[in-house]
C-alpha cells in the first residue's frame, strides 16, 4: 500500500501539559484509520498539527513523501489535506453555495459567477451522495445538513487525505449511516481518511485500522477484526469499562416537573413547541428521543427559564415556575446541563474552580454576607476535579484551556453534585469518551435513585434506550408517543423519530 500520511516522533506541549509525546503513525491511500482516546488524550492536537493549525515542538509530517512545514495550513491544503472540524466553520447568514465556495470563488472574467458556483455545488453533492439545497440559508438548516456542508467544503478541493474530528457528534443514527457510507466510498476512490470518534460502534463498522492515544502517547494499534468494543474501550482508558448501564428498576414517586399546554417559538419567531404537556416523576429517568431540530432545544430552554413561553405553564413540585428567570428556576430545584456547553454552560474566561460553583458562588459555604471564601471554593474544586476526572494541571486554569470533553465534565460535575428535585440533561455526553460516558450515566442513575426526576434529552438513541425508564418521542414540536423504556424497540422508535407513525 502507498503511504499517504506519515507522522514521525511528533511532540507538542502546552503550558502544564504534554499534549502529544513522541507519536508516530501513518495512513495509507484508500485506508480509513480511526483515532481513539480519552478526552485530553491529544487527538485533536495531533490532527490540527497535520492540518497546520498547531505548530509541533518536534517531529516530522509528510504527505505523499513530502515534508509539510509546521503551522502552514495553506501548505497542507495544497498537498491535498482536507479537514472537517468538530465545531462547524460556517457563516450562518450565508447560503449553502456561498459557504461551500467561500475563499475559492469561481469567476467569469472579473466577476463572481454564482450560477457556476450553484451548479458546482449541485454536481458535488450528487457525486458524493450528500444532498443539499444550494439556496438554503445555513442558520435555517438542521445540524446534520450543516455537517454535510462542511464535508462538501473539504471535498470540493482535490483531496487525498480527509481528516474528520468528531464527525458524528451531532448526527442522527440515519445520518451517521449515510456519513459512514460516504467514508467508504471515499476510501474506495483512493482517499485516505483519518477520523476521531468516541463511538465504538462506528469504529467497528468502518475502520480498517484503529490507533489509540492515552495521555498524549500512542499506546496501541489494532483492527476491528482483532478486537471488539470492550477491547477498544479498555485500550482507551487502561481499565475495563462497562458499556451497558447497570441500573435497577425505577421507584417513581410524586410529580416533580409538570409541563402543561406549552407553546414556544424559536429564535426566528416560528413555533417550535406546540401545545406540549408532560409529567416527570421523582425517581425516574424520562428520555426525550427525537431528531435534533424538532423543538427539543426550545423545550429545554423554556423549562429552565431561558426562553419565553408563548402559552402554558411549567411547575416544579407543584409550584409555577417563572417565565424567563433561570436563576429563580434553579433556586426552585432545577439543575440544567445545557446542550451547548460553550454558550450556556461555562464562562470560558473564568477559572475551572469558579465555573464549578457558577450558580452558587454567592451562597454558603462559598460566601458569607457577600464575602467569598476562596479556601472553601478551592477545596470543593479540588474534590470535584478528582471525582469527575477533569484533566487539568490546576483548577485555577481557565475553562477555555480545557478540551471539549473536559469542559463537559465541569458542567456535569457542577450540575449533578447539587441536591435538586429535577435534572434537565440535554446531550449530557456529547463529545466525551467512553470512560466519561460510563461515569456520567452512573451519575444520572444515582440522581434518579436519590429521588430526583431526570429529564434526559439526547440525540443518541443508544443513550435513550439504555438509561430511560420511560421514553417520549418528539417530532415536529409535539410528543408522538410515550413508551416504557424496558423492551423498547430501536427500529420502531427510529421510525417515530422520522415522523412515521404507521
N, C-alpha and C positions, 0 to 999 in steps of 0.2 A: 504493500500500500504506500502511496505517496504521502509523505508528511506535509501537512499544510501549516500547522502552527506548532512551534517548538518553544517552550518556556524552559530556561535552564538556570537553576540556582538563584531564583528571584527572591529578593528580600525587600521588605518595606516596613519602616517603623513610623509610628505617630507618637506624640508625647505620652509617655507612660505605657505604651502598648506596642508589641511587635505584631503587626497585622499579618505579614507574610514572612515565613522563616525558611529560606533556602528551598524554595519549591521548584520542582521540575516536572513538567508534564507535556504531553503532545496530543494533537488532534489530527487525524488523517483525513484526506479527501473522502467525502461521502460517508463520514462517520458521525454518529450522534454520541457525544460524551456528556454525561450528567455530572455536575459538580455539586457534591453534597457537603453538609457541615452544619454545626450548630450556629445560632446567631452569634456574630462576632468572631467566627472561625477564620475570616479573611477572604471569603468567596468573592464578594463584590469588589474589594480592593484589588484582587488578582485580575478580574476581568476588566476593571477600569484601567489597570496598567496596560493590558493588551490593547485597549481602545485609545490609549493616550490621555486619559483623564487623570491619571495618577502617575507621578514620577517615581519609579522604584529607586531604592538606595543602591542595589547591586543586582547582577544577573543580566541575562540577555533574552530578548524576544525576537524570534524570526518568523516571518511569513513567507512560505514557499522558498525558504533558504536565504532570504534577505533580512538583514537586521533592521529592526524598527527603532528609530530614535526615541528616547524617553520623552514622555509628555507631549507627543506630537500626534494629535487626533487626525489632522489632515493627512499625515503620512500613513496612518493606519487605514483610513478610508481609501486612499489611493492604492493601497496594497490589497484591497478587496475585503476589508473587515466592516461588517455592519453590526449595530448593537441596538437592542430594544431594552430600554431601561425599566426598572421596577416602577418608578413613578413617571407617568407619561410626560413626554416633552411636546405637548400640543398647545396650539393657541386656540382657546375655547371659542372666540368670536369669529374665527375664520371657518371657511367651508372645508370639507374633506379634501377637495382638489387643492385648495390653497395651502393646506398643511403639508400635503404629500410633496408638492413641488418647491416648498419654501427653501430658499438658499440655492436652488439649482433650477431656475425657471426657464421653460422653453421660450424662445423668441422667434418672431418673424420679422427679419430685418432688425430694426432698432426697438421694436415694440414687443411687449409680453403677449404671447398668444394663449389666451385662456381656453380657446376652442381646442387647440392642440393638446394643452395640458389635461383638459377634461377627458378627451379621447384616450390619452395615455393612461390615465387612472382607470378607466373602464377596461382597457385591454389588460393592464397589470392585474387587476382584481380577478378577471376571468382566468387568466393564465395560472394563477396560484390558488384558485378556488376560494378567494376571500372576498365575498360580495360586499360592496359598499355603495352607498348613494353618493356620487361625486359632488352633488349640490347641497347636501345637508350641512348644517352648521354643527360643529363638533360638540358644543355645550348641550345640544339637544339630544345627543346620542347616548345610549347605554354604554357602560364601561367595556362590555365585550366587543362592541363595534369600534370603540376607541383603540382597543388593543390591536384590532385588525389594521387600523390606520397606521399605527406605529410600525407594525411588521411590514406593511406595504412601503412605508417610507424607506426602510432598510433595503427591501428587495428591489426598489426602483433602480438602485445603483447595481452595477455588475459585481456582486459579492461572491467571494469564495468561502468566507467564514462568517457565520451568523452567531452572535452572542445574545442569549436571552436571559435576562436577570429576573427571576420570579415571574415568568410569563403568564402563569395561570392563576395568580393570587386572587384576581377579581373576576374570574370567569365561571360560568355555569358548567355543569357536567357535560352538556351537549357542546358548548363552545370549546371546552377542553379537548374533547374527542376530535373536533374539527382542527384545532391547532396541532395536535399530535400527528394528524394525517398530513398537514402542511409540512411538518418537520420531516416526516418520512419521505415525502415527495421531493423536498429539497435535497435530502441526503442521496436519494436515488439519482438526482441530476448531478451529483458530484460536490455539492456544497457541504462543508464541514459545519457541524452545529455543536456549540458549547452552551449548555443551559444549566442555570441554577434553579433548584426547586426544593421544597420541603415535602412534596407529595410523592411518597414512595411508590404508590400505585402507578403514577406516570413514568417513573424511572423504570419499573419492571416492564412497562408496556412498550417503551420506545427506545431506550438507551442501548447502544452497542457496548459501551464501557461505562463504568462508574468510578469516579475519583473522589476520595473523601479527605476533607481537611478537618483538623481539630486543633484549636489554639494556635492557628497560624501555620501549622505544619501539615505536610502531606502524610497521612497515616495509613493509607492503603488504596488499592485499586482492585476492582473485580468486574465481573459481568453478571447480568441478570440470570443467566443460566447456572451460575455457580453459587447463587445465594437466594435469599428471599427478603421480604420486607423487614422481618425481625432482625435478620443478619445485618442489613443496611443500617437500621436504627442503632444497633449495638456498635457498629463501626463509628457512627457519627458521635455518639455520646460516651462511649467507653464503658457502657454497662447495659444490662438487659432493660428493655423498655416495654412496658405493657401497652400495646397498641389498641386493645379493646378497653373501654371504660368499665371499671368494676364498681357497680352500684347496686344497692338493694332496692326493693320496691318503695315507691313514694308513699309518704303518710300525709296526704293533703289535708290541710286544716281550713281555717276561715279564709274568706276572700281578702287579699291584701292589696290588690290592684284591680280597679274596675274602670273600663272604658265604655262610655255609653253614647251611641249615636254621634260619633265624632267625625267631622269633615275637616280636612286640612288641605291647603293649597301649597304647591311647590314654589320655588323662588321666581318662577316666571308667571305666577298667577293662575296656573292650571290646577284643577282639582286632582290631588294625588291620592288622598284617602277619602273614601265616600261612606258616610253613614256607618261607621265602624264601631262594633261593640265586642268586648272581650272581657273575660274574668280570669284572673290569675290567683291561685290559692297558695297559702303558706305551705312550704314543704313539697313543692313540685317544680319541675322544670318544664315550661311550656315553650316549645320551639316554633318559631315562625319560619316556615320554608317558603322560598319563592325566588324567582329570577330577579336579580337586582334591577331597580328601576320601576318596581310595582308598588311603590309607596312605603317601603319599609323604613327608609331614612326619615321621611316626613312623620311617620307614625312614632318612631322613637323620639324624635326631637319634640313633638307635641306633648308626649307623655312626660318628658323630662323638663318641660318648661322653656325649651329653646326655640319653639316655633308657635306662631299664633294658631289657635283652633278657631275655625270659622263657625262651627257649631259643636255641640256636645260637651260632655264633662269627663274629667279624669278624677277618680277618687283613690286615695291611699288610705287603707284601713278604714274606709267609710267616710273619710273627710275629703271634701272637694279640694283638689289642688289648684293653685292659682295658674292663670294663663301667663306665659312669658315671664316666669320668675324662677330660673333654675336653682338659685340659691335656696329659696323657700321650699321648693320641691325636694331638694336634697335634705334639708332640715326636717322634713316630714318623714324621711326614712327611705329615700330612693337613691340607690347607688347606680352610677352610669358609666359603662365602658363604651366610649363612642367609637363609631366605625372609622373615623378619620383622626388618628392619634395626633398627627402633626397640627391639625387645625383646632381640634376641640379637646384634646386630651392632655396636652403639655404646653408649658411656656418654655420654648427652646432656649431662651437666654437666662433662665433660672437654673439653679443647681439641681442635681438629682434629689438632694435632701429636701429642698423646698417644693419640688414637684410631688414628692411623696405625701405632703400634707397640704396641698393646694386648697382643698375645701374645708380645712380645719385649722389653718395656721393661726387664727385669732382665738381659738378655743383652748380651754385647759386640756392637757397639761402643757401645750406648746406656747401658751401666752397667758399672762395673768394681768388683768387691768390694763390691757393694751401693750404690755411689755413682753416681748418674745423671749422664750427660754431656749437658747440655741443648744445647750447641753442635752436637753430632753429631745430636741429635734434630731441631733446628731446620733444619739443612742438609738432612736427609733429607725433612722435611715440605715444605720449600720446593720440593725437586725433584719430589716426588710431586704436589703441588698444581698445578704447571705441567704435568707429564707427563700427568696424568689430567684436566686442565682442571676442577679443582674450583673453582667460582665462590664466592670469599670474599674480603673485604678483607684478611684476615690469617689465617694458620694458627694464631694464638693465640686466635681466636674460638672460642666453644663450639660443639660439634657440633649443639646444639639450634638454633643460628641459621641452619642450612643448609636449603635447600629439600629436598624428598623425594629428588629425583634426585641432588642433590649429596651427600646422605648416603650414597646407594648407591655413588657414585663413591669415597667414602672407604673403605667396606668392601671394594670390589673392588680398589682400589689396595693396601690392606694385604695382602689375601689372595693376589693374583696377582704380587706382587713378591718373594715368598719362593720359594726353590728347593726345592720339596717334591715328594714322589713322587705324591701324589694331590690332585686338586682336586675338592671336592664343591661344586657350584654350584647352589643352589636359587633359582629365579626370579631369575637374576642381572641381568636388565634391566628388572625390574618398575618402572614409573613413571619411566623415563628416556627422554630424547629420542632422535631418530633418529641424530644425530651421536654421542652417547654409546653408543648400541646398537652402531653400527658399530665404535667403539673397543673396547668390551668384548668383542664377538665376536672381533675380531682378537687380543685378549689371550688369550682361551681357546684359539684355534687356535695361538697362539705357545707357550702352555704345553704343548699336545699335541706340537708339533713339537720342543720341547726335551726331550721324554721323559717328561712327566707323564701319568698317566692322568686323564681328566676325566670325572666323573660329572655329567651335566647333567640337572637336574630342572626342568621348565618346563611351565607351563600353556599356553604359547604354542606351538601346533603348528607354526607357520611357523619358529620358532626351532629346534625339534627337527629339523625336516626340513632346514633349511639348514646346521646345524652337525654333526649326528651322523654318525659312521661306522657305528655300529650303533644300532638303536632297540629298546628294550624297552618294551612296552605293559603298563601296570599297571592292574588292575581288581580291586576287592574285596580288596586287600591281597596280591594274587598277580600274577606275570607271566603274561600270557595269550599272548604271542608275542614273539619276538626276530627282528628283520628287518634286512637290510642297509640302511644309510642311502641308498645310491645307488639311485635309481629308486623310492623308497618312494612308495606311493600314498596321497595325502592322505585320500581318501574311505574307503579300506579301514581306515586307522589310526583315523579318526574313529569308524567302526563298532565297532572293537575297544575303543576308549576307552569306548564306551557299553555294553559288555558283550555285543555281538552278535558271536558267534564264527562264525556261518554267513555 
